[in-house]
């Protein structure tokens, strides 16, 4: 299959970009020919795929808009508009170049990794493997407005709410029509696409991200007293850090020897890290703003379990990575990872901290009784569900399905 591709790919960046690097290599190993279109200064996947004979790179640079953005990007307001203009012109140029090369090379399918397709290529099926259904962060900003106002003040909260409302309009939502098939990381996001955005059932599908199973592997269960729990990710309203903190506080009141580690920092939400300065977090919460990806497996080995109470989570890569390292996880009721759990893991039925405290008590009892489970059970599940070959083969089937929708 001849695939034209663009999107976010990097071995060193975030979980989605690194997963896309695995997917790109796997598609090439399956015998597909991939032509990747991007601005080298923005995304350059050549380091990730090496000298693969079936890989071709096509540089796409909107020189004028790109240079203009660099000159004014630090100017408040104006820099934001210049950035949007740069992105708009870049995406238009990507689609134009794809059409130009398609006229000569004849692609079988177009694949956008990590983003919604911004245009169509003549008579060719388009698949967007995206980071989730849009608007999840915007909806959480409006839902937890009072919490944001309390932490950052009314002016900041009002401005953020206005941006969130704009994000949920046609001006802020990504285009759906260029994609023949939209692939998201979990059935949770797939259901949002179908119910909230009216995407036809045959135009939506779900597929988990692959995990680097060589990097993320068991280092043995944690040996030591007490329960040590980990929270890993951006500190934003949707991730529900307050539920994690309050759940630990309640568990400690019940006499459980529990400590927590929070790894992450606020992302565009003002000083949301103030949650970690509350009295309930004093003395038993460690905070690390940033940790290199290569150090995460060792971090898992220092904890008994990972907690991700997020709402509308498409696919939490850190959850799958924890499972690959052999530690159990606790996830929220609308967390997409609830569809990818083994018998050692727990799903919360609400965002009530008392329910999380109950889950902590259950895990603590299992640890003291020696019934927390074999780490290799979690590992075997992760190997089966998240290995890159299996994910790439399922994506390959979805590419074929998209072609049939065009037939």
C-alpha positions as CSV (number, residue, x, y, z in Angstrom):
1,X,0.0,0.0,0.0
2,X,1.3,3.5,-0.9
3,X,0.6,5.8,2.1
4,X,0.9,9.6,2.2
5,X,1.4,10.6,5.8
6,X,1.8,13.7,8.0
7,X,1.4,14.5,11.6
8,X,3.2,14.5,14.9
9,X,6.1,12.0,15.1
10,X,9.0,12.0,17.5
11,X,10.9,9.4,19.5
12,X,11.7,12.0,22.2
13,X,8.5,14.0,22.6
14,X,5.2,13.1,24.3
15,X,3.5,9.8,24.4
16,X,1.3,10.3,21.3
17,X,4.2,11.5,19.1
18,X,6.4,8.6,20.3
19,X,3.6,6.1,19.7
20,X,3.3,7.5,16.2
21,X,7.0,6.9,15.7
22,X,6.4,3.2,16.6
23,X,3.5,3.0,14.2
24,X,5.4,4.6,11.3
25,X,8.2,2.1,11.6
26,X,5.8,-0.8,12.0
27,X,3.9,0.2,8.8
28,X,7.2,0.2,6.9
29,X,8.1,-3.2,8.3
30,X,4.8,-4.6,7.1
31,X,5.9,-3.7,3.6
32,X,4.0,-0.4,3.0
33,X,5.6,2.5,1.2
34,X,5.3,5.7,3.2
35,X,5.8,9.3,1.9
36,X,5.9,11.7,4.8
37,X,5.1,15.4,4.3
38,X,6.1,18.0,6.9
39,X,8.2,21.1,7.8
40,X,11.6,19.7,8.9
41,X,11.9,22.3,11.7
42,X,8.5,21.2,13.1
43,X,8.4,17.4,12.6
44,X,11.2,15.4,11.1
45,X,10.6,11.6,11.4
46,X,13.7,10.6,9.5
47,X,15.5,10.0,12.7
48,X,12.8,7.6,13.8
49,X,12.7,5.5,10.7
50,X,16.3,5.5,9.8
51,X,17.3,4.6,6.2
52,X,14.3,2.4,5.4
53,X,14.0,1.9,1.7
54,X,10.3,2.3,1.7
55,X,10.3,5.7,3.4
56,X,10.3,9.0,1.5
57,X,10.4,12.5,3.0
58,X,8.9,15.5,1.3
59,X,9.7,18.9,2.9
60,X,6.9,21.3,3.1
61,X,7.7,24.9,4.3
62,X,5.5,27.9,4.2
63,X,8.5,30.3,4.3
64,X,6.8,33.7,4.6
65,X,4.2,32.8,7.3
66,X,6.8,30.8,9.2
67,X,9.3,33.6,9.3
68,X,6.6,36.2,10.1
69,X,5.4,34.0,13.1
70,X,9.0,33.8,14.4
71,X,9.3,37.6,14.4
72,X,6.1,38.4,16.2
73,X,5.3,35.3,18.3
74,X,6.3,37.0,21.6
75,X,3.9,39.9,20.9
76,X,0.7,39.4,23.1
77,X,-2.4,38.7,21.0
78,X,-0.6,39.4,17.7
79,X,1.7,36.4,18.2
80,X,-1.3,34.1,18.7
81,X,-3.0,35.3,15.5
82,X,0.3,34.9,13.6
83,X,0.6,31.4,14.9
84,X,-2.9,30.5,13.7
85,X,-2.1,32.0,10.3
86,X,1.1,30.0,10.1
87,X,-0.7,26.7,11.0
88,X,-3.6,27.4,8.6
89,X,-1.2,28.1,5.7
90,X,1.0,25.2,6.6
91,X,-1.9,22.7,6.6
92,X,-3.2,24.0,3.3
93,X,0.3,23.6,1.8
94,X,0.5,20.1,3.1
95,X,-2.7,19.1,1.3
96,X,-1.6,20.9,-1.9
97,X,1.7,19.1,-1.9
98,X,0.0,15.8,-1.3
99,X,-2.3,16.3,-4.2
100,X,0.7,17.3,-6.4
101,X,2.7,14.2,-5.6
102,X,-0.4,12.0,-5.8
103,X,-1.0,13.1,-9.4
104,X,2.4,11.5,-10.2
105,X,2.8,8.7,-7.6
106,X,-0.8,7.6,-7.0
107,X,-1.3,7.1,-3.3
108,X,-3.7,4.4,-2.0
109,X,-4.5,6.2,1.3
110,X,-3.8,9.4,3.2
111,X,-2.9,9.0,7.0
112,X,-2.8,11.9,9.5
113,X,-1.1,10.9,12.7
114,X,-2.1,12.8,15.9
115,X,-4.3,15.4,14.1
116,X,-7.5,15.7,12.1
117,X,-7.0,15.8,8.3
118,X,-7.1,19.4,7.1
119,X,-8.1,18.6,3.5
120,X,-8.7,15.8,1.1
121,X,-6.6,14.3,-1.7
122,X,-8.4,13.6,-5.0
123,X,-10.2,10.3,-5.1
124,X,-8.2,8.9,-2.2
125,X,-9.4,7.7,1.2
126,X,-8.2,9.7,4.3
127,X,-7.7,8.3,7.8
128,X,-7.1,10.5,10.8
129,X,-5.6,8.7,13.8
130,X,-6.2,11.5,16.4
131,X,-5.5,12.2,20.0
132,X,-9.2,11.9,20.9
133,X,-12.5,13.5,20.5
134,X,-12.2,17.3,20.5
135,X,-13.2,19.7,23.3
136,X,-12.5,17.5,26.3
137,X,-10.3,20.1,28.0
138,X,-12.6,22.9,27.0
139,X,-15.6,21.2,28.5
140,X,-13.7,20.5,31.8
141,X,-12.8,24.2,32.0
142,X,-16.5,25.2,32.0
143,X,-17.4,22.4,34.3
144,X,-14.7,23.3,36.9
145,X,-14.9,27.0,36.5
146,X,-15.3,27.6,40.2
147,X,-12.2,25.6,41.0
148,X,-10.2,27.6,38.4
149,X,-11.5,30.9,39.7
150,X,-10.6,30.0,43.3
151,X,-7.0,29.1,42.3
152,X,-6.3,31.8,39.7
153,X,-8.8,34.6,40.2
154,X,-11.9,35.7,38.3
155,X,-10.2,37.6,35.5
156,X,-8.1,34.6,34.5
157,X,-11.0,32.2,34.9
158,X,-13.3,34.3,32.8
159,X,-10.7,34.7,30.0
160,X,-10.1,30.9,30.1
161,X,-13.8,30.2,30.0
162,X,-14.3,32.4,27.0
163,X,-11.5,30.6,25.1
164,X,-13.1,27.3,26.1
165,X,-16.5,28.4,24.7
166,X,-14.8,29.5,21.4
167,X,-13.0,26.1,21.3
168,X,-16.4,24.4,21.3
169,X,-17.7,26.4,18.4
170,X,-17.2,25.7,14.7
171,X,-14.3,28.1,14.8
172,X,-12.5,26.0,17.3
173,X,-13.4,22.5,16.4
174,X,-11.3,20.6,13.9
175,X,-12.8,19.7,10.5
176,X,-14.4,16.3,10.3
177,X,-15.5,16.1,6.7
178,X,-12.0,15.5,5.1
179,X,-11.7,12.3,7.0
180,X,-13.3,9.1,5.6
181,X,-12.4,7.4,8.9
182,X,-11.5,8.9,12.3
183,X,-9.6,6.6,14.6
184,X,-9.3,7.4,18.3
185,X,-7.6,5.7,21.2
186,X,-10.6,4.1,23.0
187,X,-14.3,3.3,22.8
188,X,-14.9,6.2,25.2
189,X,-13.7,8.8,22.6
190,X,-15.4,6.8,19.8
191,X,-18.7,7.2,21.6
192,X,-18.2,10.9,22.0
193,X,-17.5,11.3,18.3
194,X,-20.8,9.5,17.5
195,X,-23.1,11.1,20.0
196,X,-21.8,14.6,20.5
197,X,-20.4,15.3,17.0
198,X,-22.8,13.0,15.0
199,X,-20.0,11.1,13.2
200,X,-21.6,8.1,11.4
201,X,-20.8,4.7,13.0
202,X,-18.9,3.5,10.0
203,X,-16.7,6.6,10.0
204,X,-15.4,6.2,13.6
205,X,-13.2,3.5,15.1
206,X,-11.0,2.9,18.2
207,X,-7.5,1.6,18.5
208,X,-5.1,1.8,21.5
209,X,-1.7,3.4,21.1
210,X,1.3,1.0,21.0
211,X,3.8,1.1,23.9
212,X,7.6,0.7,23.7
213,X,7.7,-2.7,25.5
214,X,11.5,-2.7,25.5
215,X,11.7,0.6,27.5
216,X,8.7,-0.1,29.7
217,X,9.3,-3.5,31.3
218,X,9.0,-4.8,34.9
219,X,11.8,-4.1,37.3
220,X,10.2,-6.2,40.1
221,X,7.5,-5.3,42.6
222,X,8.2,-2.5,45.1
223,X,9.6,-3.8,48.4
224,X,8.8,-1.7,51.4
225,X,6.1,-0.8,53.9
226,X,3.0,1.3,53.2
227,X,1.2,2.0,49.9
228,X,3.0,4.3,47.5
229,X,0.8,5.7,44.7
230,X,1.7,7.7,41.6
231,X,-0.1,10.4,39.6
232,X,1.5,11.2,36.2
233,X,0.4,13.8,33.7
234,X,-0.5,17.4,33.0
235,X,-2.1,19.3,35.9
236,X,-5.3,20.5,34.3
237,X,-9.0,20.3,35.5
238,X,-9.9,17.3,33.4
239,X,-7.1,15.2,35.1
240,X,-8.8,15.6,38.5
241,X,-5.7,16.0,40.7
242,X,-8.0,17.2,43.5
243,X,-9.7,13.8,43.5
244,X,-6.3,12.1,43.9
245,X,-5.3,14.3,46.7
246,X,-8.6,14.1,48.6
247,X,-8.7,10.4,48.1
248,X,-5.3,10.0,49.8
249,X,-6.3,12.4,52.6
250,X,-9.4,10.3,53.4
251,X,-7.3,7.0,53.2
252,X,-4.8,8.5,55.7
253,X,-7.7,9.4,58.1
254,X,-8.7,5.8,57.9
255,X,-5.3,4.7,59.2
256,X,-3.7,3.7,55.9
257,X,0.0,4.3,55.5
258,X,-0.1,5.9,52.1
259,X,2.0,8.5,50.3
260,X,1.7,10.0,46.8
261,X,3.9,11.3,44.1
262,X,2.7,13.8,41.5
263,X,4.7,14.1,38.4
264,X,3.7,16.9,36.0
265,X,3.0,20.6,35.8
266,X,0.2,23.0,34.9
267,X,-0.4,23.4,31.2
268,X,-2.1,26.7,30.2
269,X,-4.2,26.7,33.4
270,X,-2.4,29.3,35.4
271,X,-1.1,28.3,38.8
272,X,-3.1,25.1,39.0
273,X,-0.3,23.5,41.0
274,X,-1.6,25.4,44.0
275,X,-3.6,22.3,44.7
276,X,-0.4,20.8,45.9
277,X,0.0,23.5,48.5
278,X,-3.2,22.7,50.3
279,X,-3.0,21.5,53.9
280,X,-4.2,18.0,52.9
281,X,-1.1,17.5,50.8
282,X,1.4,18.7,53.4
283,X,4.1,16.2,54.2
284,X,2.9,13.2,52.3
285,X,2.9,14.3,48.6
286,X,6.1,14.6,46.6
287,X,6.0,16.8,43.5
288,X,8.2,16.5,40.5
289,X,7.5,19.0,37.7
290,X,9.3,17.0,34.9
291,X,10.9,13.7,34.4
292,X,12.7,12.4,31.3
293,X,10.8,9.7,29.6
294,X,13.7,7.2,30.0
295,X,13.3,7.6,33.8
296,X,9.7,6.7,34.0
297,X,10.1,2.9,34.3
298,X,12.3,3.4,37.4
299,X,9.6,5.7,38.7
300,X,7.0,3.0,38.3
301,X,9.3,0.6,40.2
302,X,9.2,2.9,43.2
303,X,5.4,2.8,43.5
304,X,2.8,0.2,44.1
305,X,0.2,1.5,41.7
306,X,-0.7,4.3,39.2
307,X,-3.8,6.4,39.6
308,X,-5.5,8.3,36.7
309,X,-9.0,9.6,37.7
310,X,-9.2,11.7,34.5
311,X,-12.5,12.5,32.8
312,X,-12.9,12.0,29.0
313,X,-9.4,10.5,28.8
314,X,-8.9,9.2,25.2
315,X,-6.1,6.8,26.1
316,X,-3.7,7.4,28.9
317,X,-0.4,6.1,27.7
318,X,1.0,6.3,31.2
319,X,-1.6,3.8,32.3
320,X,-0.6,1.3,29.6
321,X,3.1,2.0,30.3
322,X,2.5,1.2,34.0
323,X,0.8,-2.1,33.1
324,X,3.7,-2.9,30.8
325,X,6.0,-2.4,33.9
326,X,3.8,-4.7,35.9
327,X,2.1,-2.4,38.3
328,X,-1.8,-2.2,38.8
329,X,-3.8,0.9,37.9
330,X,-6.9,2.8,39.1
331,X,-8.8,4.7,36.5
332,X,-11.8,7.0,36.3
333,X,-15.2,6.0,35.0
334,X,-14.9,8.0,31.7
335,X,-11.2,7.2,31.3
336,X,-10.8,5.4,27.9
337,X,-8.3,3.0,29.5
338,X,-11.2,1.3,31.3
339,X,-11.6,-0.8,28.2
340,X,-8.0,-2.0,28.5
341,X,-7.7,-3.3,32.0
342,X,-6.8,-6.7,33.5
343,X,-8.0,-8.3,36.7
344,X,-5.5,-6.5,38.9
345,X,-6.9,-3.1,38.0
346,X,-9.8,-1.0,39.4
347,X,-12.4,1.3,37.7
348,X,-13.9,4.1,39.7
349,X,-17.7,4.5,39.3
350,X,-17.7,8.2,40.3
351,X,-15.3,11.1,41.0
352,X,-16.2,11.0,44.8
353,X,-12.8,10.9,46.6
354,X,-14.3,8.5,49.2
355,X,-14.6,5.9,46.4
356,X,-10.9,6.4,45.5
357,X,-10.1,6.1,49.3
358,X,-12.0,2.8,49.3
359,X,-9.9,1.6,46.3
360,X,-6.7,2.6,48.1
361,X,-7.9,0.5,51.1
362,X,-8.5,-2.5,48.9
363,X,-5.1,-2.2,47.3
364,X,-3.4,-1.7,50.7
365,X,-5.1,-4.8,52.1
366,X,-4.1,-6.9,49.0
367,X,-0.5,-5.7,49.5
368,X,-0.4,-6.6,53.2
369,X,-2.0,-10.0,52.4
370,X,0.4,-10.7,49.5
371,X,-2.5,-10.8,47.0
372,X,-1.8,-7.7,45.0
373,X,-1.0,-10.1,42.2
374,X,1.7,-11.2,39.9
375,X,3.3,-8.2,38.0
376,X,3.6,-10.5,35.0
377,X,-0.2,-10.7,34.7
378,X,-0.2,-6.9,33.9
379,X,2.8,-7.3,31.7
380,X,1.3,-10.1,29.7
381,X,-1.9,-8.1,29.2
382,X,0.1,-5.1,28.0
383,X,2.2,-7.2,25.6
384,X,-1.0,-8.6,24.1
385,X,-2.9,-5.3,23.7
386,X,-0.2,-2.7,23.1
387,X,2.6,-4.3,21.1
388,X,3.3,-2.3,18.0
389,X,2.9,-5.1,15.5
390,X,-0.6,-5.9,16.7
391,X,-1.6,-2.2,16.7
392,X,-0.1,-1.7,13.2
393,X,-1.9,-4.7,11.8
394,X,-5.2,-3.4,13.1
395,X,-4.5,0.0,11.7
396,X,-3.7,-1.6,8.4
397,X,-7.1,-3.2,8.4
398,X,-8.7,0.2,9.2
399,X,-6.8,1.7,6.2
400,X,-8.3,-1.0,4.0
401,X,-11.8,-0.3,5.6
402,X,-11.4,3.4,4.7
403,X,-10.6,2.5,1.1
404,X,-13.8,0.4,1.0
405,X,-15.8,3.4,2.1
406,X,-14.6,5.2,-1.0
407,X,-15.4,2.3,-3.3
